[in-house]
Amino acid sequence: MDAAKKQLLGLLQRGLPLVARPFAELGRTVGWTEEQVLQFVRDLFSSDAARPLSAVFDARRLGYRSVLCAINEPNPERLAQLAGRVAAHSGVTHVYERSWPTELDPHSSGGPGAAMLPNLWFVLAASQTKFEAAAQELRDFVAPYAVLFFPARKRFKIDVVFEPEQLANGENFPDDDSPCEELSVIQQELVCLLQGALPVVPDLFAQLAQRVRLSEQTVLAQLCRWQAAGVLRRIALAVRHRSGGFKATAMCVWSVAAERIIAAGRALAAFPEVEHCYERATLPAFRYNLFAMIHTSSWLQTQRLFERLAGAVGVTDGRMLCSVREFKKSGLTYFAGKSVVQGKR
């Protein structure tokens, strides 16, 4: 992949510019025509190298809540059956087996050793007013298994930009108690439309505006306001990291003293190789409170990166929970049931 394509791939993941001709604007940045940019994006989709173009919102600002959850099932066959049950729940968006790859010694750095760690990890999401009911429904759904909930305490980094040479450190949101955005019916319809697979066309925002019965200028102004307020993070594509060579993904966890957690989290988040980075609640069954996601092209490289990060930040007593199977990956659906029909690419 040449320099222009690498640059464009990073820009597409960071987000489209909120202007009338976003692909033309990207083309000017990398020295391409608008049609060349559009064809590049279409080729990414046709080769299944990227997920569809869509908006990424801050769930909290739209009145939603999401929590990382886990269950332990050591039997591989029963684990797959359990994962199917969990994935069938309408509020679950991501489901992974996170355990230890056969290529690595379980007693080596980051390994579980003889410990029994939760191995089925997933995200439960629902509106704030319905979350507790959804959580209880999930517990009933998977009984007699116990569901562990790991709510975020501090968010140090959210960054999902995959580049051929490294991950780009382009987004760092502080914790805040910002109020939920009160949306009109038309604004909710716009959110519904934006979270679908958006069309790859020159006048994207004009077409979206037509579907919600607003002018293009009004839609762009609204998107700019949402972005400035932190409601809208970006409108972007997501690279399928396995297609991009990032085949060995691990959720790294450490147990860090309360007085060091902020410094350690900020230091870890500063590394471009780190994607998400959170402080999460601990439980008697899982005492780790600092979480970070990393990706490389092999498990050995991921392990070496884990060691380098831990040494640089000064954290010990860590584990790598490696994503060895993906059962489900989907986005949270906001305002389900609204009348707008989602677009197709």
C-alpha positions in Angstrom: 0.0 0.0 0.0 1.5 3.3 -1.1 1.8 6.5 1.1 -1.4 8.1 -0.2 -3.5 5.0 0.4 -2.1 4.6 3.9 -2.8 8.3 4.7 -6.3 8.0 3.2 -7.1 4.8 5.2 -6.2 6.6 8.4 -8.3 9.7 7.5 -11.3 7.5 6.7 -11.1 5.9 10.1 -10.7 9.2 11.9 -13.9 10.5 10.3 -15.3 12.3 7.2 -15.0 16.0 7.2 -18.5 17.5 7.8 -18.7 19.4 4.5 -20.9 19.1 1.4 -18.4 17.0 -0.6 -16.5 15.0 2.1 -14.8 12.6 -0.3 -13.6 15.5 -2.5 -12.1 17.1 0.6 -10.3 13.9 1.5 -9.0 13.7 -2.0 -7.5 17.2 -1.8 -5.6 16.1 1.3 -4.0 13.1 -0.3 -3.8 14.5 -3.9 -6.5 12.3 -5.4 -9.7 13.1 -7.3 -13.1 12.6 -5.6 -13.8 9.6 -7.8 -10.5 7.9 -6.9 -11.4 8.3 -3.2 -14.9 6.9 -3.7 -13.5 3.9 -5.7 -10.9 3.2 -2.9 -13.7 3.1 -0.3 -15.9 0.8 -2.5 -12.9 -1.5 -3.1 -12.4 -1.7 0.7 -16.0 -2.8 1.1 -16.0 -5.2 -1.9 -12.9 -7.0 -0.5 -14.5 -7.1 2.9 -11.5 -5.2 4.3 -13.7 -2.7 6.1 -17.1 -2.5 7.8 -19.7 -0.1 6.3 -19.4 3.7 6.7 -21.5 4.9 9.7 -21.6 7.3 12.6 -20.1 6.7 16.0 -21.9 8.3 18.8 -21.2 8.7 22.5 -23.8 6.3 23.9 -24.0 8.1 27.3 -24.9 11.4 25.6 -27.8 9.8 23.8 -29.1 8.3 27.1 -27.6 4.8 26.7 -25.4 2.7 28.9 -23.0 -0.1 28.0 -21.1 -2.4 30.3 -18.3 -5.0 29.7 -19.4 -8.4 31.0 -17.9 -11.9 31.3 -18.7 -15.5 32.1 -16.4 -18.4 32.7 -17.0 -21.7 30.9 -13.8 -23.9 30.5 -15.4 -26.5 28.2 -14.9 -25.4 24.6 -18.1 -27.1 23.3 -20.3 -25.6 26.1 -18.6 -22.3 25.6 -19.7 -22.1 22.0 -23.2 -23.0 22.9 -23.2 -20.4 25.7 -21.8 -17.8 23.3 -24.7 -18.5 20.9 -27.2 -17.8 23.7 -25.4 -14.6 24.8 -25.2 -13.4 21.1 -28.9 -14.0 20.6 -29.7 -11.4 23.3 -30.8 -8.2 21.6 -28.8 -5.9 23.9 -25.5 -7.7 23.4 -23.2 -6.1 20.8 -19.8 -7.9 20.9 -19.1 -11.5 22.0 -15.6 -13.0 22.1 -13.8 -15.9 23.6 -10.8 -14.4 25.3 -8.4 -17.0 26.6 -4.9 -18.1 25.7 -3.6 -19.1 22.2 -2.0 -22.5 21.7 1.1 -20.9 20.2 2.2 -19.5 23.6 3.2 -21.1 26.8 0.4 -20.5 29.4 3.1 -19.9 32.1 4.9 -17.3 30.0 4.5 -13.5 30.3 0.8 -12.5 30.5 -0.4 -16.1 30.6 -3.1 -17.5 32.9 -0.8 -20.1 34.5 -3.1 -22.3 36.5 -5.7 -19.6 37.1 -9.3 -19.9 35.9 -10.1 -16.6 34.3 -13.4 -15.6 32.7 -13.2 -16.5 29.0 -16.4 -15.4 27.4 -16.5 -11.6 27.1 -19.2 -9.4 25.8 -20.8 -6.0 25.9 -24.4 -5.3 27.1 -26.0 -2.1 26.0 -29.4 -0.5 26.6 -31.1 2.8 27.3 -30.3 4.2 30.8 -33.9 3.7 31.9 -34.0 0.0 30.7 -30.5 -1.1 31.5 -31.1 -2.8 34.9 -34.1 -4.7 33.4 -31.9 -5.7 30.4 -29.1 -6.9 32.8 -31.6 -9.0 34.8 -33.0 -10.4 31.6 -29.5 -11.4 30.5 -28.9 -13.1 33.9 -32.0 -15.1 33.5 -31.1 -15.8 29.8 -27.8 -17.5 30.7 -28.7 -19.1 34.1 -27.2 -21.0 35.9 -24.1 -19.1 34.8 -23.0 -16.1 36.8 -22.5 -12.9 34.8 -19.7 -10.6 35.9 -20.2 -6.9 35.2 -17.2 -4.5 34.8 -18.5 -0.9 34.5 -16.0 1.7 33.5 -14.7 4.0 36.2 -12.4 6.1 34.1 -12.0 6.3 30.3 -8.5 7.1 29.3 -8.7 6.4 25.5 -10.9 5.3 22.7 -9.0 4.8 19.5 -10.0 2.4 16.7 -7.8 3.7 13.9 -5.9 0.8 12.2 -3.1 1.8 10.0 -0.7 -0.5 8.1 2.3 0.4 10.2 0.8 1.3 13.6 -2.3 2.4 15.4 -2.8 6.1 15.4 -3.4 8.0 18.6 -6.1 10.3 17.5 -8.8 10.4 20.2 -8.6 10.8 23.9 -11.8 11.6 25.8 -11.8 12.6 29.5 -14.4 11.3 31.9 -17.2 13.7 32.3 -20.8 13.9 33.6 -22.2 15.6 30.5 -26.0 15.6 30.4 -27.9 13.5 27.9 -28.8 15.3 24.7 -32.6 15.8 24.4 -33.5 15.0 20.8 -36.5 15.8 18.7 -38.2 13.1 16.7 -36.4 14.4 13.5 -33.1 14.4 15.3 -33.7 10.8 16.5 -34.5 9.8 12.9 -31.2 11.4 11.8 -29.3 9.3 14.4 -31.1 6.2 13.2 -30.1 7.0 9.6 -26.5 7.8 10.4 -26.0 4.5 12.4 -26.8 2.4 9.3 -24.6 1.6 6.4 -24.2 4.9 4.7 -24.0 5.3 0.9 -20.6 5.9 -0.7 -21.7 8.8 -2.9 -20.3 12.3 -3.6 -23.2 14.2 -2.0 -23.6 12.0 1.0 -25.0 14.6 3.3 -27.4 16.0 0.7 -28.9 12.5 0.3 -29.2 12.0 4.1 -30.9 15.5 4.4 -33.4 14.5 1.8 -34.4 11.4 3.7 -35.0 13.3 7.0 -36.8 16.2 5.2 -34.2 18.8 6.1 -31.8 20.9 4.0 -28.2 19.8 3.6 -27.0 23.0 5.4 -29.3 22.2 8.4 -28.0 18.6 8.6 -24.4 19.6 8.4 -24.9 22.4 11.1 -26.5 19.8 13.4 -23.7 17.3 12.9 -21.1 20.0 13.6 -22.9 21.0 16.8 -23.1 17.3 17.9 -19.5 16.8 17.2 -18.5 20.0 19.1 -20.6 18.8 22.1 -19.1 15.3 22.1 -22.4 13.6 21.0 -21.0 12.6 17.6 -17.5 11.2 17.6 -17.1 10.7 13.9 -18.7 9.4 10.7 -16.1 6.8 9.6 -15.4 3.3 8.3 -13.9 0.6 10.5 -11.2 -1.6 9.1 -11.5 -5.3 9.8 -8.3 -5.7 11.7 -7.7 -9.2 10.6 -7.9 -8.2 7.0 -5.4 -5.4 7.7 -2.9 -7.9 9.3 -3.8 -7.2 12.9 -4.7 -10.9 13.7 -3.6 -11.2 17.3 -5.8 -9.1 19.5 -5.5 -9.1 23.3 -7.3 -7.4 26.2 -4.5 -6.6 28.6 -5.4 -6.2 32.3 -3.4 -5.2 35.4 -4.1 -4.7 39.0 -3.0 -1.2 39.9 -3.2 0.6 43.2 -5.9 3.3 43.5 -3.3 6.1 44.0 -1.5 5.1 40.7 -4.4 4.3 38.5 -4.8 7.7 36.8 -1.1 8.1 36.1 -0.8 4.5 34.8 -3.9 4.9 32.7 -2.7 8.1 31.1 0.8 6.7 30.5 -0.7 3.6 28.8 -3.1 5.6 26.7 -0.2 7.7 25.4 1.2 4.7 23.4 -0.1 4.7 19.8 -0.3 0.9 19.9 -3.0 1.0 22.6 -6.6 1.2 21.4 -9.1 1.3 24.3 -7.9 2.1 27.8 -10.1 2.1 30.9 -10.2 1.8 34.6 -12.9 -0.7 35.5 -14.6 -1.9 38.6 -13.0 -5.0 40.3 -14.8 -8.1 41.6 -13.6 -10.8 44.0 -13.5 -13.2 41.0 -11.4 -10.7 39.0 -9.2 -8.2 40.7 -7.8 -6.4 37.7 -8.8 -2.8 37.2 -6.7 -1.3 34.3 -7.8 -2.6 30.8 -6.2 -1.9 27.4 -6.7 -3.4 24.0 -3.7 -4.1 21.7 -3.3 -5.7 18.3 -0.4 -7.0 16.2 0.2 -9.5 13.4 1.1 -12.5 15.7 0.6 -13.7 19.2 4.3 -13.5 20.0 4.5 -9.9 18.9 1.4 -9.1 21.0 3.0 -10.7 24.0 6.2 -8.7 23.4 4.1 -5.5 23.1 2.4 -6.4 26.4 5.8 -6.8 28.1 7.0 -3.5 26.6 3.9 -1.6 27.7 4.0 -3.0 31.2 7.7 -2.2 31.6 7.4 1.3 30.3 4.4 2.2 32.5 5.7 0.3 35.5 2.8 -2.0 36.0 3.1 -5.7 37.0 0.8 -8.6 37.8 -0.9 -8.4 34.4 -2.7 -10.8 32.2 -3.4 -11.0 28.4 -6.8 -12.2 27.5 -6.5 -13.1 23.9 -9.4 -12.9 21.4 -9.2 -16.4 19.9 -12.8 -16.6 18.7 -15.3 -13.9 17.6 -19.0 -14.9 18.0 -20.6 -11.5 17.4 -19.6 -7.9 16.5 -22.3 -5.3 15.9 -23.0 -1.8 16.9 -25.6 -0.5 19.4 -28.9 0.4 17.7 -30.2 3.7 19.0 -33.9 4.6 19.0 -35.0 1.3 17.5 -38.3 1.5 15.7 -38.0 4.9 14.2 -39.5 5.4 10.8 -36.4 6.1 8.7 -35.3 3.2 6.5 -31.5 2.8 6.8 -29.4 3.4 3.7 -27.4 0.8 1.8 -24.0 1.2 0.3 
